[in-house]
Amino acid sequence: MSTGEHRPYTYLTALVDEGRARLVASFCTADLGVMVLGVGGRRPTLSFYSAEGEVKISTTGAGPVTTHDVLLAREIADAAARYRDECERLHTAGAIVPAPSPTQDDPA
């Protein structure tokens, strides 16, 4: 891999401290899907997924939607909008390095 080349990756970190588990799933790839399941039902689920893994976010205790669930959904939407805006700003500024072509390393 040449300097400055960024390849997509996904990793999971698990930590157990004083009997409490903490999991971190990092999807550092544009090959990520996002969908909402359960639309029109009683319990919506937001899913982020790739070939390597999936993260799902749903209602408290997998029960009916609470006021806290609505507040969390708004926070997620606001954070997603900020992420989009920052990606667009950086892309427009030319900070994105184009992905290498499949034949880039082939001798000419």
Gaussian input, Z-matrix of N, CA and C with variables (Angstrom, degrees):
# hf/3-21g

backbone

0 1
 N
 C     1     B1
 C     2     B2     1     A1
 N     3     B3     2     A2     1     D1
 C     4     B4     3     A3     2     D2
 C     5     B5     4     A4     3     D3
 N     6     B6     5     A5     4     D4
 C     7     B7     6     A6     5     D5
 C     8     B8     7     A7     6     D6
 N     9     B9     8     A8     7     D7
 C    10    B10     9     A9     8     D8
 C    11    B11    10    A10     9     D9
 N    12    B12    11    A11    10    D10
 C    13    B13    12    A12    11    D11
 C    14    B14    13    A13    12    D12
 N    15    B15    14    A14    13    D13
 C    16    B16    15    A15    14    D14
 C    17    B17    16    A16    15    D15
 N    18    B18    17    A17    16    D16
 C    19    B19    18    A18    17    D17
 C    20    B20    19    A19    18    D18
 N    21    B21    20    A20    19    D19
 C    22    B22    21    A21    20    D20
 C    23    B23    22    A22    21    D21
 N    24    B24    23    A23    22    D22
 C    25    B25    24    A24    23    D23
 C    26    B26    25    A25    24    D24
 N    27    B27    26    A26    25    D25
 C    28    B28    27    A27    26    D26
 C    29    B29    28    A28    27    D27
 N    30    B30    29    A29    28    D28
 C    31    B31    30    A30    29    D29
 C    32    B32    31    A31    30    D30
 N    33    B33    32    A32    31    D31
 C    34    B34    33    A33    32    D32
 C    35    B35    34    A34    33    D33
 N    36    B36    35    A35    34    D34
 C    37    B37    36    A36    35    D35
 C    38    B38    37    A37    36    D36
 N    39    B39    38    A38    37    D37
 C    40    B40    39    A39    38    D38
 C    41    B41    40    A40    39    D39
 N    42    B42    41    A41    40    D40
 C    43    B43    42    A42    41    D41
 C    44    B44    43    A43    42    D42
 N    45    B45    44    A44    43    D43
 C    46    B46    45    A45    44    D44
 C    47    B47    46    A46    45    D45
 N    48    B48    47    A47    46    D46
 C    49    B49    48    A48    47    D47
 C    50    B50    49    A49    48    D48
 N    51    B51    50    A50    49    D49
 C    52    B52    51    A51    50    D50
 C    53    B53    52    A52    51    D51
 N    54    B54    53    A53    52    D52
 C    55    B55    54    A54    53    D53
 C    56    B56    55    A55    54    D54
 N    57    B57    56    A56    55    D55
 C    58    B58    57    A57    56    D56
 C    59    B59    58    A58    57    D57
 N    60    B60    59    A59    58    D58
 C    61    B61    60    A60    59    D59
 C    62    B62    61    A61    60    D60
 N    63    B63    62    A62    61    D61
 C    64    B64    63    A63    62    D62
 C    65    B65    64    A64    63    D63
 N    66    B66    65    A65    64    D64
 C    67    B67    66    A66    65    D65
 C    68    B68    67    A67    66    D66
 N    69    B69    68    A68    67    D67
 C    70    B70    69    A69    68    D68
 C    71    B71    70    A70    69    D69
 N    72    B72    71    A71    70    D70
 C    73    B73    72    A72    71    D71
 C    74    B74    73    A73    72    D72
 N    75    B75    74    A74    73    D73
 C    76    B76    75    A75    74    D74
 C    77    B77    76    A76    75    D75
 N    78    B78    77    A77    76    D76
 C    79    B79    78    A78    77    D77
 C    80    B80    79    A79    78    D78
 N    81    B81    80    A80    79    D79
 C    82    B82    81    A81    80    D80
 C    83    B83    82    A82    81    D81
 N    84    B84    83    A83    82    D82
 C    85    B85    84    A84    83    D83
 C    86    B86    85    A85    84    D84
 N    87    B87    86    A86    85    D85
 C    88    B88    87    A87    86    D86
 C    89    B89    88    A88    87    D87
 N    90    B90    89    A89    88    D88
 C    91    B91    90    A90    89    D89
 C    92    B92    91    A91    90    D90
 N    93    B93    92    A92    91    D91
 C    94    B94    93    A93    92    D92
 C    95    B95    94    A94    93    D93
 N    96    B96    95    A95    94    D94
 C    97    B97    96    A96    95    D95
 C    98    B98    97    A97    96    D96
 N    99    B99    98    A98    97    D97
 C   100   B100    99    A99    98    D98
 C   101   B101   100   A100    99    D99
 N   102   B102   101   A101   100   D100
 C   103   B103   102   A102   101   D101
 C   104   B104   103   A103   102   D102
 N   105   B105   104   A104   103   D103
 C   106   B106   105   A105   104   D104
 C   107   B107   106   A106   105   D105
 N   108   B108   107   A107   106   D106
 C   109   B109   108   A108   107   D107
 C   110   B110   109   A109   108   D108
 N   111   B111   110   A110   109   D109
 C   112   B112   111   A111   110   D110
 C   113   B113   112   A112   111   D111
 N   114   B114   113   A113   112   D112
 C   115   B115   114   A114   113   D113
 C   116   B116   115   A115   114   D114
 N   117   B117   116   A116   115   D115
 C   118   B118   117   A117   116   D116
 C   119   B119   118   A118   117   D117
 N   120   B120   119   A119   118   D118
 C   121   B121   120   A120   119   D119
 C   122   B122   121   A121   120   D120
 N   123   B123   122   A122   121   D121
 C   124   B124   123   A123   122   D122
 C   125   B125   124   A124   123   D123
 N   126   B126   125   A125   124   D124
 C   127   B127   126   A126   125   D125
 C   128   B128   127   A127   126   D126
 N   129   B129   128   A128   127   D127
 C   130   B130   129   A129   128   D128
 C   131   B131   130   A130   129   D129
 N   132   B132   131   A131   130   D130
 C   133   B133   132   A132   131   D131
 C   134   B134   133   A133   132   D132
 N   135   B135   134   A134   133   D133
 C   136   B136   135   A135   134   D134
 C   137   B137   136   A136   135   D135
 N   138   B138   137   A137   136   D136
 C   139   B139   138   A138   137   D137
 C   140   B140   139   A139   138   D138
 N   141   B141   140   A140   139   D139
 C   142   B142   141   A141   140   D140
 C   143   B143   142   A142   141   D141
 N   144   B144   143   A143   142   D142
 C   145   B145   144   A144   143   D143
 C   146   B146   145   A145   144   D144
 N   147   B147   146   A146   145   D145
 C   148   B148   147   A147   146   D146
 C   149   B149   148   A148   147   D147
 N   150   B150   149   A149   148   D148
 C   151   B151   150   A150   149   D149
 C   152   B152   151   A151   150   D150
 N   153   B153   152   A152   151   D151
 C   154   B154   153   A153   152   D152
 C   155   B155   154   A154   153   D153
 N   156   B156   155   A155   154   D154
 C   157   B157   156   A156   155   D155
 C   158   B158   157   A157   156   D156
 N   159   B159   158   A158   157   D157
 C   160   B160   159   A159   158   D158
 C   161   B161   160   A160   159   D159
 N   162   B162   161   A161   160   D160
 C   163   B163   162   A162   161   D161
 C   164   B164   163   A163   162   D162
 N   165   B165   164   A164   163   D163
 C   166   B166   165   A165   164   D164
 C   167   B167   166   A166   165   D165
 N   168   B168   167   A167   166   D166
 C   169   B169   168   A168   167   D167
 C   170   B170   169   A169   168   D168
 N   171   B171   170   A170   169   D169
 C   172   B172   171   A171   170   D170
 C   173   B173   172   A172   171   D171
 N   174   B174   173   A173   172   D172
 C   175   B175   174   A174   173   D173
 C   176   B176   175   A175   174   D174
 N   177   B177   176   A176   175   D175
 C   178   B178   177   A177   176   D176
 C   179   B179   178   A178   177   D177
 N   180   B180   179   A179   178   D178
 C   181   B181   180   A180   179   D179
 C   182   B182   181   A181   180   D180
 N   183   B183   182   A182   181   D181
 C   184   B184   183   A183   182   D182
 C   185   B185   184   A184   183   D183
 N   186   B186   185   A185   184   D184
 C   187   B187   186   A186   185   D185
 C   188   B188   187   A187   186   D186
 N   189   B189   188   A188   187   D187
 C   190   B190   189   A189   188   D188
 C   191   B191   190   A190   189   D189
 N   192   B192   191   A191   190   D190
 C   193   B193   192   A192   191   D191
 C   194   B194   193   A193   192   D192
 N   195   B195   194   A194   193   D193
 C   196   B196   195   A195   194   D194
 C   197   B197   196   A196   195   D195
 N   198   B198   197   A197   196   D196
 C   199   B199   198   A198   197   D197
 C   200   B200   199   A199   198   D198
 N   201   B201   200   A200   199   D199
 C   202   B202   201   A201   200   D200
 C   203   B203   202   A202   201   D201
 N   204   B204   203   A203   202   D202
 C   205   B205   204   A204   203   D203
 C   206   B206   205   A205   204   D204
 N   207   B207   206   A206   205   D205
 C   208   B208   207   A207   206   D206
 C   209   B209   208   A208   207   D207
 N   210   B210   209   A209   208   D208
 C   211   B211   210   A210   209   D209
 C   212   B212   211   A211   210   D210
 N   213   B213   212   A212   211   D211
 C   214   B214   213   A213   212   D212
 C   215   B215   214   A214   213   D213
 N   216   B216   215   A215   214   D214
 C   217   B217   216   A216   215   D215
 C   218   B218   217   A217   216   D216
 N   219   B219   218   A218   217   D217
 C   220   B220   219   A219   218   D218
 C   221   B221   220   A220   219   D219
 N   222   B222   221   A221   220   D220
 C   223   B223   222   A222   221   D221
 C   224   B224   223   A223   222   D222
 N   225   B225   224   A224   223   D223
 C   226   B226   225   A225   224   D224
 C   227   B227   226   A226   225   D225
 N   228   B228   227   A227   226   D226
 C   229   B229   228   A228   227   D227
 C   230   B230   229   A229   228   D228
 N   231   B231   230   A230   229   D229
 C   232   B232   231   A231   230   D230
 C   233   B233   232   A232   231   D231
 N   234   B234   233   A233   232   D232
 C   235   B235   234   A234   233   D233
 C   236   B236   235   A235   234   D234
 N   237   B237   236   A236   235   D235
 C   238   B238   237   A237   236   D236
 C   239   B239   238   A238   237   D237
 N   240   B240   239   A239   238   D238
 C   241   B241   240   A240   239   D239
 C   242   B242   241   A241   240   D240
 N   243   B243   242   A242   241   D241
 C   244   B244   243   A243   242   D242
 C   245   B245   244   A244   243   D243
 N   246   B246   245   A245   244   D244
 C   247   B247   246   A246   245   D245
 C   248   B248   247   A247   246   D246
 N   249   B249   248   A248   247   D247
 C   250   B250   249   A249   248   D248
 C   251   B251   250   A250   249   D249
 N   252   B252   251   A251   250   D250
 C   253   B253   252   A252   251   D251
 C   254   B254   253   A253   252   D252
 N   255   B255   254   A254   253   D253
 C   256   B256   255   A255   254   D254
 C   257   B257   256   A256   255   D255
 N   258   B258   257   A257   256   D256
 C   259   B259   258   A258   257   D257
 C   260   B260   259   A259   258   D258
 N   261   B261   260   A260   259   D259
 C   262   B262   261   A261   260   D260
 C   263   B263   262   A262   261   D261
 N   264   B264   263   A263   262   D262
 C   265   B265   264   A264   263   D263
 C   266   B266   265   A265   264   D264
 N   267   B267   266   A266   265   D265
 C   268   B268   267   A267   266   D266
 C   269   B269   268   A268   267   D267
 N   270   B270   269   A269   268   D268
 C   271   B271   270   A270   269   D269
 C   272   B272   271   A271   270   D270
 N   273   B273   272   A272   271   D271
 C   274   B274   273   A273   272   D272
 C   275   B275   274   A274   273   D273
 N   276   B276   275   A275   274   D274
 C   277   B277   276   A276   275   D275
 C   278   B278   277   A277   276   D276
 N   279   B279   278   A278   277   D277
 C   280   B280   279   A279   278   D278
 C   281   B281   280   A280   279   D279
 N   282   B282   281   A281   280   D280
 C   283   B283   282   A282   281   D281
 C   284   B284   283   A283   282   D282
 N   285   B285   284   A284   283   D283
 C   286   B286   285   A285   284   D284
 C   287   B287   286   A286   285   D285
 N   288   B288   287   A287   286   D286
 C   289   B289   288   A288   287   D287
 C   290   B290   289   A289   288   D288
 N   291   B291   290   A290   289   D289
 C   292   B292   291   A291   290   D290
 C   293   B293   292   A292   291   D291
 N   294   B294   293   A293   292   D292
 C   295   B295   294   A294   293   D293
 C   296   B296   295   A295   294   D294
 N   297   B297   296   A296   295   D295
 C   298   B298   297   A297   296   D296
 C   299   B299   298   A298   297   D297
 N   300   B300   299   A299   298   D298
 C   301   B301   300   A300   299   D299
 C   302   B302   301   A301   300   D300
 N   303   B303   302   A302   301   D301
 C   304   B304   303   A303   302   D302
 C   305   B305   304   A304   303   D303
 N   306   B306   305   A305   304   D304
 C   307   B307   306   A306   305   D305
 C   308   B308   307   A307   306   D306
 N   309   B309   308   A308   307   D307
 C   310   B310   309   A309   308   D308
 C   311   B311   310   A310   309   D309
 N   312   B312   311   A311   310   D310
 C   313   B313   312   A312   311   D311
 C   314   B314   313   A313   312   D312
 N   315   B315   314   A314   313   D313
 C   316   B316   315   A315   314   D314
 C   317   B317   316   A316   315   D315
 N   318   B318   317   A317   316   D316
 C   319   B319   318   A318   317   D317
 C   320   B320   319   A319   318   D318
 N   321   B321   320   A320   319   D319
 C   322   B322   321   A321   320   D320
 C   323   B323   322   A322   321   D321

   B1=1.4602
   B2=1.5209
   B3=1.2963
   B4=1.4585
   B5=1.5247
   B6=1.3200
   B7=1.4549
   B8=1.5222
   B9=1.3072
   B10=1.4483
   B11=1.5097
   B12=1.3384
   B13=1.4606
   B14=1.5263
   B15=1.3002
   B16=1.4677
   B17=1.5105
   B18=1.3101
   B19=1.4583
   B20=1.5275
   B21=1.3282
   B22=1.4690
   B23=1.5207
   B24=1.3133
   B25=1.4595
   B26=1.5205
   B27=1.3066
   B28=1.4594
   B29=1.5148
   B30=1.3301
   B31=1.4581
   B32=1.5191
   B33=1.3238
   B34=1.4589
   B35=1.5207
   B36=1.3195
   B37=1.4480
   B38=1.5237
   B39=1.3276
   B40=1.4604
   B41=1.5264
   B42=1.3168
   B43=1.4488
   B44=1.5193
   B45=1.3253
   B46=1.4585
   B47=1.5226
   B48=1.3278
   B49=1.4547
   B50=1.5205
   B51=1.3158
   B52=1.4669
   B53=1.5229
   B54=1.3349
   B55=1.4568
   B56=1.5151
   B57=1.3109
   B58=1.4719
   B59=1.5165
   B60=1.3225
   B61=1.4616
   B62=1.5156
   B63=1.3278
   B64=1.4627
   B65=1.5200
   B66=1.3341
   B67=1.4534
   B68=1.5202
   B69=1.3329
   B70=1.4536
   B71=1.5215
   B72=1.3123
   B73=1.4648
   B74=1.5234
   B75=1.3330
   B76=1.4653
   B77=1.5149
   B78=1.3246
   B79=1.4578
   B80=1.5251
   B81=1.3227
   B82=1.4693
   B83=1.5146
   B84=1.3181
   B85=1.4537
   B86=1.5193
   B87=1.3097
   B88=1.4659
   B89=1.5222
   B90=1.3422
   B91=1.4648
   B92=1.5252
   B93=1.3173
   B94=1.4566
   B95=1.5181
   B96=1.3174
   B97=1.4522
   B98=1.5130
   B99=1.3125
   B100=1.4594
   B101=1.5129
   B102=1.3255
   B103=1.4618
   B104=1.5222
   B105=1.3157
   B106=1.4590
   B107=1.5200
   B108=1.3063
   B109=1.4644
   B110=1.5213
   B111=1.2869
   B112=1.4605
   B113=1.5150
   B114=1.3257
   B115=1.4568
   B116=1.5328
   B117=1.3137
   B118=1.4602
   B119=1.5146
   B120=1.3187
   B121=1.4596
   B122=1.5156
   B123=1.3188
   B124=1.4579
   B125=1.5263
   B126=1.3482
   B127=1.4615
   B128=1.5203
   B129=1.3335
   B130=1.4632
   B131=1.5294
   B132=1.3256
   B133=1.4614
   B134=1.5245
   B135=1.3298
   B136=1.4610
   B137=1.5229
   B138=1.3223
   B139=1.4563
   B140=1.5279
   B141=1.3421
   B142=1.4642
   B143=1.5207
   B144=1.3448
   B145=1.4607
   B146=1.5208
   B147=1.3155
   B148=1.4594
   B149=1.5286
   B150=1.3227
   B151=1.4571
   B152=1.5275
   B153=1.3454
   B154=1.4636
   B155=1.5226
   B156=1.3297
   B157=1.4589
   B158=1.5099
   B159=1.3213
   B160=1.4603
   B161=1.5244
   B162=1.3305
   B163=1.4572
   B164=1.5193
   B165=1.3256
   B166=1.4742
   B167=1.5216
   B168=1.3332
   B169=1.4588
   B170=1.5162
   B171=1.3439
   B172=1.4559
   B173=1.5241
   B174=1.2977
   B175=1.4592
   B176=1.5330
   B177=1.3276
   B178=1.4551
   B179=1.5220
   B180=1.3272
   B181=1.4617
   B182=1.5112
   B183=1.3267
   B184=1.4708
   B185=1.5304
   B186=1.3322
   B187=1.4625
   B188=1.5154
   B189=1.3302
   B190=1.4675
   B191=1.5309
   B192=1.3136
   B193=1.4576
   B194=1.5231
   B195=1.3404
   B196=1.4625
   B197=1.5265
   B198=1.3287
   B199=1.4601
   B200=1.5208
   B201=1.3396
   B202=1.4719
   B203=1.5295
   B204=1.3281
   B205=1.4701
   B206=1.5243
   B207=1.3297
   B208=1.4707
   B209=1.5305
   B210=1.3319
   B211=1.4637
   B212=1.5307
   B213=1.3282
   B214=1.4654
   B215=1.5267
   B216=1.3182
   B217=1.4671
   B218=1.5292
   B219=1.3258
   B220=1.4694
   B221=1.5348
   B222=1.3360
   B223=1.4691
   B224=1.5214
   B225=1.3332
   B226=1.4683
   B227=1.5335
   B228=1.3291
   B229=1.4675
   B230=1.5255
   B231=1.3272
   B232=1.4643
   B233=1.5267
   B234=1.3359
   B235=1.4711
   B236=1.5246
   B237=1.3335
   B238=1.4672
   B239=1.5263
   B240=1.3217
   B241=1.4614
   B242=1.5305
   B243=1.3383
   B244=1.4678
   B245=1.5284
   B246=1.3448
   B247=1.4674
   B248=1.5283
   B249=1.3366
   B250=1.4693
   B251=1.5198
   B252=1.3265
   B253=1.4648
   B254=1.5301
   B255=1.3214
   B256=1.4636
   B257=1.5278
   B258=1.3315
   B259=1.4694
   B260=1.5197
   B261=1.3271
   B262=1.4650
   B263=1.5254
   B264=1.3298
   B265=1.4707
   B266=1.5225
   B267=1.3266
   B268=1.4616
   B269=1.5253
   B270=1.3211
   B271=1.4594
   B272=1.5255
   B273=1.3183
   B274=1.4593
   B275=1.5253
   B276=1.3248
   B277=1.4625
   B278=1.5278
   B279=1.3300
   B280=1.4592
   B281=1.5062
   B282=1.3193
   B283=1.4594
   B284=1.5229
   B285=1.3240
   B286=1.4578
   B287=1.5232
   B288=1.3206
   B289=1.4627
   B290=1.5182
   B291=1.3352
   B292=1.4566
   B293=1.5263
   B294=1.3203
   B295=1.4618
   B296=1.5162
   B297=1.3494
   B298=1.4550
   B299=1.5235
   B300=1.3298
   B301=1.4645
   B302=1.5245
   B303=1.3252
   B304=1.4650
   B305=1.5235
   B306=1.3194
   B307=1.4571
   B308=1.5210
   B309=1.3389
   B310=1.4436
   B311=1.5319
   B312=1.3397
   B313=1.4504
   B314=1.5265
   B315=1.3396
   B316=1.4604
   B317=1.5172
   B318=1.3329
   B319=1.4641
   B320=1.5228
   B321=1.2880
   B322=1.4674
   B323=1.5067
   A1=108.32
   A2=116.92
   A3=120.85
   A4=110.54
   A5=115.42
   A6=120.76
   A7=109.38
   A8=116.45
   A9=120.53
   A10=114.52
   A11=117.60
   A12=120.17
   A13=108.65
   A14=115.97
   A15=121.07
   A16=108.71
   A17=115.98
   A18=120.54
   A19=109.34
   A20=116.58
   A21=119.70
   A22=110.96
   A23=116.25
   A24=120.74
   A25=110.43
   A26=114.45
   A27=123.02
   A28=106.95
   A29=117.98
   A30=118.82
   A31=110.69
   A32=113.89
   A33=122.02
   A34=107.86
   A35=116.13
   A36=122.15
   A37=107.82
   A38=115.84
   A39=120.94
   A40=108.40
   A41=116.57
   A42=122.45
   A43=107.70
   A44=115.89
   A45=120.48
   A46=106.57
   A47=116.29
   A48=121.96
   A49=108.51
   A50=115.80
   A51=121.74
   A52=111.86
   A53=115.56
   A54=120.61
   A55=115.49
   A56=117.82
   A57=121.34
   A58=108.90
   A59=115.61
   A60=120.92
   A61=110.06
   A62=115.01
   A63=121.24
   A64=107.20
   A65=116.76
   A66=122.56
   A67=109.63
   A68=115.88
   A69=121.58
   A70=107.41
   A71=117.12
   A72=122.31
   A73=107.43
   A74=116.34
   A75=121.55
   A76=109.29
   A77=116.39
   A78=122.56
   A79=106.61
   A80=117.53
   A81=122.16
   A82=108.05
   A83=114.50
   A84=122.41
   A85=109.83
   A86=116.27
   A87=120.22
   A88=110.34
   A89=116.72
   A90=121.93
   A91=108.81
   A92=115.16
   A93=122.29
   A94=108.35
   A95=115.77
   A96=120.23
   A97=110.83
   A98=115.75
   A99=122.28
   A100=107.07
   A101=116.64
   A102=119.50
   A103=110.04
   A104=115.06
   A105=122.02
   A106=107.45
   A107=115.42
   A108=122.59
   A109=109.18
   A110=116.94
   A111=121.26
   A112=114.85
   A113=118.19
   A114=120.90
   A115=108.45
   A116=116.29
   A117=121.03
   A118=112.69
   A119=116.56
   A120=121.03
   A121=110.63
   A122=115.59
   A123=120.41
   A124=113.17
   A125=116.77
   A126=118.98
   A127=110.65
   A128=117.74
   A129=119.82
   A130=110.68
   A131=115.45
   A132=122.05
   A133=108.24
   A134=116.25
   A135=122.74
   A136=107.08
   A137=116.65
   A138=121.24
   A139=110.58
   A140=115.75
   A141=123.64
   A142=104.95
   A143=118.31
   A144=118.94
   A145=112.06
   A146=114.47
   A147=122.80
   A148=106.32
   A149=116.37
   A150=119.77
   A151=110.94
   A152=117.13
   A153=120.99
   A154=114.74
   A155=118.68
   A156=118.55
   A157=112.92
   A158=114.03
   A159=120.28
   A160=109.40
   A161=115.58
   A162=122.60
   A163=106.58
   A164=115.90
   A165=120.66
   A166=109.30
   A167=114.89
   A168=122.07
   A169=106.47
   A170=116.04
   A171=119.32
   A172=109.88
   A173=115.56
   A174=122.35
   A175=111.70
   A176=115.02
   A177=122.02
   A178=111.44
   A179=115.51
   A180=120.38
   A181=113.32
   A182=117.28
   A183=123.11
   A184=111.09
   A185=115.55
   A186=120.45
   A187=112.01
   A188=116.27
   A189=121.12
   A190=110.79
   A191=116.72
   A192=122.61
   A193=110.29
   A194=115.98
   A195=122.10
   A196=109.36
   A197=115.88
   A198=121.06
   A199=110.19
   A200=117.86
   A201=121.82
   A202=110.95
   A203=117.75
   A204=120.97
   A205=110.35
   A206=117.33
   A207=121.40
   A208=109.83
   A209=117.26
   A210=120.72
   A211=111.04
   A212=117.48
   A213=120.99
   A214=110.49
   A215=117.82
   A216=121.39
   A217=110.42
   A218=117.13
   A219=120.67
   A220=110.77
   A221=116.88
   A222=120.30
   A223=110.78
   A224=117.11
   A225=121.20
   A226=109.69
   A227=117.15
   A228=121.10
   A229=110.87
   A230=117.65
   A231=121.29
   A232=110.72
   A233=117.21
   A234=121.09
   A235=110.34
   A236=117.60
   A237=121.15
   A238=110.56
   A239=117.66
   A240=121.18
   A241=110.79
   A242=117.29
   A243=120.35
   A244=110.71
   A245=117.48
   A246=122.00
   A247=110.17
   A248=116.49
   A249=121.61
   A250=110.74
   A251=116.61
   A252=120.78
   A253=111.16
   A254=117.38
   A255=120.69
   A256=111.09
   A257=117.45
   A258=120.58
   A259=110.46
   A260=117.47
   A261=121.27
   A262=111.08
   A263=116.81
   A264=120.71
   A265=110.09
   A266=117.13
   A267=120.82
   A268=111.70
   A269=116.24
   A270=119.50
   A271=110.67
   A272=116.45
   A273=121.67
   A274=111.11
   A275=116.71
   A276=121.34
   A277=112.09
   A278=116.90
   A279=119.84
   A280=114.18
   A281=117.10
   A282=120.47
   A283=112.56
   A284=117.77
   A285=121.05
   A286=109.13
   A287=115.60
   A288=121.09
   A289=106.90
   A290=118.72
   A291=119.86
   A292=110.93
   A293=116.35
   A294=121.19
   A295=108.86
   A296=117.11
   A297=118.63
   A298=111.37
   A299=116.17
   A300=119.14
   A301=108.34
   A302=117.56
   A303=120.15
   A304=113.16
   A305=118.33
   A306=121.01
   A307=112.38
   A308=118.01
   A309=121.85
   A310=112.13
   A311=118.28
   A312=121.99
   A313=112.95
   A314=118.27
   A315=121.29
   A316=109.64
   A317=117.29
   A318=118.54
   A319=110.56
   A320=116.97
   A321=121.06
   A322=111.13
   D1=129.38
   D2=-179.60
   D3=-79.79
   D4=158.87
   D5=177.88
   D6=-60.33
   D7=134.67
   D8=178.99
   D9=89.01
   D10=-8.37
   D11=179.00
   D12=-83.83
   D13=130.05
   D14=-178.05
   D15=-116.94
   D16=112.55
   D17=178.49
   D18=-97.33
   D19=144.92
   D20=178.91
   D21=-63.36
   D22=146.89
   D23=175.52
   D24=-154.80
   D25=160.82
   D26=176.02
   D27=-134.35
   D28=137.09
   D29=174.43
   D30=-145.10
   D31=158.96
   D32=-179.42
   D33=-127.09
   D34=131.76
   D35=176.34
   D36=-116.17
   D37=133.66
   D38=176.72
   D39=-124.02
   D40=133.47
   D41=179.98
   D42=-133.84
   D43=132.23
   D44=174.40
   D45=-118.50
   D46=120.07
   D47=-177.99
   D48=-134.78
   D49=121.21
   D50=179.92
   D51=52.17
   D52=42.26
   D53=175.78
   D54=80.17
   D55=1.09
   D56=179.18
   D57=-108.93
   D58=133.86
   D59=178.84
   D60=-96.98
   D61=143.11
   D62=174.94
   D63=-133.27
   D64=125.27
   D65=179.17
   D66=-114.81
   D67=139.16
   D68=175.81
   D69=-128.39
   D70=119.82
   D71=175.85
   D72=-108.24
   D73=123.69
   D74=-179.30
   D75=-117.05
   D76=118.28
   D77=176.38
   D78=-105.94
   D79=101.13
   D80=179.34
   D81=-105.52
   D82=65.62
   D83=-176.20
   D84=-154.66
   D85=149.12
   D86=173.37
   D87=-85.44
   D88=-8.31
   D89=179.03
   D90=-86.00
   D91=63.81
   D92=-175.60
   D93=-130.37
   D94=134.50
   D95=176.64
   D96=-103.34
   D97=153.03
   D98=177.14
   D99=-135.06
   D100=130.62
   D101=176.48
   D102=-149.16
   D103=160.71
   D104=175.98
   D105=-115.44
   D106=124.99
   D107=177.99
   D108=-102.59
   D109=157.48
   D110=174.98
   D111=77.94
   D112=16.94
   D113=178.99
   D114=-63.56
   D115=131.42
   D116=-178.27
   D117=87.25
   D118=-7.06
   D119=178.39
   D120=-96.66
   D121=-156.12
   D122=-178.11
   D123=-97.76
   D124=-14.48
   D125=-174.48
   D126=-144.44
   D127=100.27
   D128=177.56
   D129=-73.58
   D130=151.47
   D131=176.96
   D132=-134.16
   D133=128.34
   D134=176.15
   D135=-96.55
   D136=127.46
   D137=-175.80
   D138=-125.12
   D139=129.13
   D140=170.90
   D141=-110.70
   D142=128.82
   D143=-174.81
   D144=-147.00
   D145=153.88
   D146=173.83
   D147=-143.32
   D148=-177.93
   D149=177.11
   D150=-64.67
   D151=-24.00
   D152=-175.94
   D153=-92.19
   D154=-18.78
   D155=-176.65
   D156=-179.94
   D157=-177.87
   D158=-177.11
   D159=-152.44
   D160=144.14
   D161=173.47
   D162=-125.63
   D163=129.15
   D164=178.74
   D165=-119.02
   D166=141.55
   D167=177.03
   D168=-125.35
   D169=128.22
   D170=-179.29
   D171=-141.86
   D172=-170.17
   D173=-173.81
   D174=-71.23
   D175=160.37
   D176=-179.40
   D177=-56.42
   D178=122.71
   D179=178.35
   D180=62.72
   D181=18.76
   D182=-176.92
   D183=58.32
   D184=29.22
   D185=-179.80
   D186=-104.72
   D187=-162.75
   D188=179.17
   D189=-62.73
   D190=156.34
   D191=-178.54
   D192=-64.78
   D193=130.56
   D194=178.02
   D195=-107.67
   D196=170.97
   D197=175.28
   D198=-58.93
   D199=-39.47
   D200=178.94
   D201=-64.84
   D202=-35.79
   D203=177.00
   D204=-63.68
   D205=-41.03
   D206=179.00
   D207=-64.78
   D208=-42.86
   D209=178.26
   D210=-62.71
   D211=-41.71
   D212=177.90
   D213=-63.71
   D214=-43.40
   D215=178.85
   D216=-59.01
   D217=-39.23
   D218=177.85
   D219=-66.57
   D220=-40.79
   D221=178.04
   D222=-63.16
   D223=-41.22
   D224=178.76
   D225=-62.95
   D226=-45.48
   D227=179.85
   D228=-62.66
   D229=-41.97
   D230=178.99
   D231=-64.55
   D232=-43.82
   D233=179.78
   D234=-65.24
   D235=-40.22
   D236=178.47
   D237=-63.16
   D238=-38.84
   D239=178.28
   D240=-66.18
   D241=-39.62
   D242=177.20
   D243=-65.91
   D244=-40.50
   D245=177.76
   D246=-61.36
   D247=-46.83
   D248=177.46
   D249=-57.99
   D250=-48.55
   D251=-178.08
   D252=-61.02
   D253=-41.14
   D254=-179.57
   D255=-68.39
   D256=-41.45
   D257=176.38
   D258=-60.94
   D259=-44.63
   D260=179.55
   D261=-63.76
   D262=-40.58
   D263=179.77
   D264=-63.17
   D265=-48.23
   D266=-178.59
   D267=-66.46
   D268=-39.17
   D269=179.16
   D270=-64.28
   D271=-44.14
   D272=179.01
   D273=-63.27
   D274=-36.05
   D275=-179.54
   D276=-75.39
   D277=-6.33
   D278=178.61
   D279=84.46
   D280=18.19
   D281=-178.99
   D282=-80.28
   D283=-6.81
   D284=-178.68
   D285=-89.78
   D286=126.88
   D287=175.95
   D288=-86.74
   D289=127.02
   D290=-178.88
   D291=-61.37
   D292=146.63
   D293=177.19
   D294=-64.91
   D295=143.13
   D296=178.96
   D297=-66.63
   D298=147.41
   D299=176.99
   D300=-75.19
   D301=156.22
   D302=-178.21
   D303=-59.97
   D304=-22.54
   D305=-177.49
   D306=-104.94
   D307=11.38
   D308=-175.66
   D309=-58.50
   D310=-40.10
   D311=-177.00
   D312=-86.01
   D313=-7.48
   D314=179.11
   D315=-73.06
   D316=137.24
   D317=176.66
   D318=-66.24
   D319=144.12
   D320=-177.90
   D321=-83.43

